[in-house]
Amino acid sequence: MSSPRYTDGVVRVRVPATSANLGPGYDSLGLALDLHDEIEVRLAPSGIAVEVTGEGAGEVPRNQDHLVVRTMRHTFDQLGGQPAGLVVRCRNQIPHARGLGSSAAAIVGGVLAARALANDNAAVLDDAAVLRLASGMEGHPDNVAPCLLGGFTIAWIEQDGAHAVRLSPLPRVAPVVFVPEQRGITAQARKLLPDRVPHSDAATNVARAALLVHALTSDPSLLLVATEDRLHQDYRTPGMEHSIALVHHLRAAGVPAVLSGAGPSVLALAGPGEDLTGMAAPGFVARSLPVCPDGATVSVC
C-alpha cells in the first residue's frame, strides 16, 4: 500500500450524540440525537497540538493520548502512513461518561477526519470499513452505527466485523434525555451484568426488541411495552440507583423510558408536544433532543 497524499485543507467533522440499547436492544439498537461535537484538524510540520473547548476541557489529554488523536493515528496506519504532525481542535457539547456516546463520537470523528485528510481515501477505507474500524476501537457498534449513519440503527457483528442498517423513526417520536450530575463508566456498568439470565427473560427481550423496531417506525403507541427490558437495566441498579428509579417512575406514569446506553442518563420517548421537563428527578436536567437524521458530516476547506 502506498502512502496517502494528504490534503492541505482544514477538515471539519460534526458528529452527533447517540443513545444505545433503547431498552431491550442490548448492544444492537441506537438513535442519533441532535447534539453534536465538532472536530477540526489540519496538518502541521511536526508534533501534536490539541485544543478542547466545552465538555472535557481541562480534563481530557491534549496530546497524542487524546482519543481523537489516537483514533486518527490508528486510521492512518490502515491508510498506509502517518503525517508529520497534526493540529486538532475539539468543540464538545456531548456530556462525557453519561451514556450519550461521547467516546463513539470521538472515534467516528477521528476515523472520518483521518480519511478526509488522506484525500478522502474511500478506495481503501469505504463507509462499511469505517463502521468496522470504529466499532473495533469502541468495542461494540450500538453507538458507532447511529453516530455514523444517523437516524435509528440496527447493528450486529459478523465474522468480518460490525454491520448496520439505518431506519427512519417516525417524526412524532420526540426523545427527551434526563442527564444527571453523576458520571458513569461503561466498563464498570458492564461488570454488574450476570453471565447468565433466565431463558424467559431472554425470550422477552427478543420479542420486545423486534416490537421496538415496529413501534419506532410505524406505531409509537406500542413504545411503552416495546421498551421493556429484562436483560441489563435492573442489574445496573447498584451503580446508578437514582437513574433506575427515574426509569421506573417514568414508566409507571406511562412514559416509554430506558437507560441511555450504560447510563446514567435516562432516555424517554415522548409524543408530539409532550412536556416531560417537570418529571426530572433531583440532580437530573431534562433536554429535548430530536433524532438527528444525518449522522456524521465532513467538510474540507
Helices and strands as residue ranges (DSSP letters): E 11-20, E 29-44, E 47-54, H 67-79, E 85-92, H 102-117, H 127-138, H 144-149, E 152-158, E 161-167, E 174-180, H 186-191, H 199-217, G 220-222, H 223-226, G 234-239, H 241-252, E 257-259, E 266-270, G 277-279, E 284-288, E 297-300
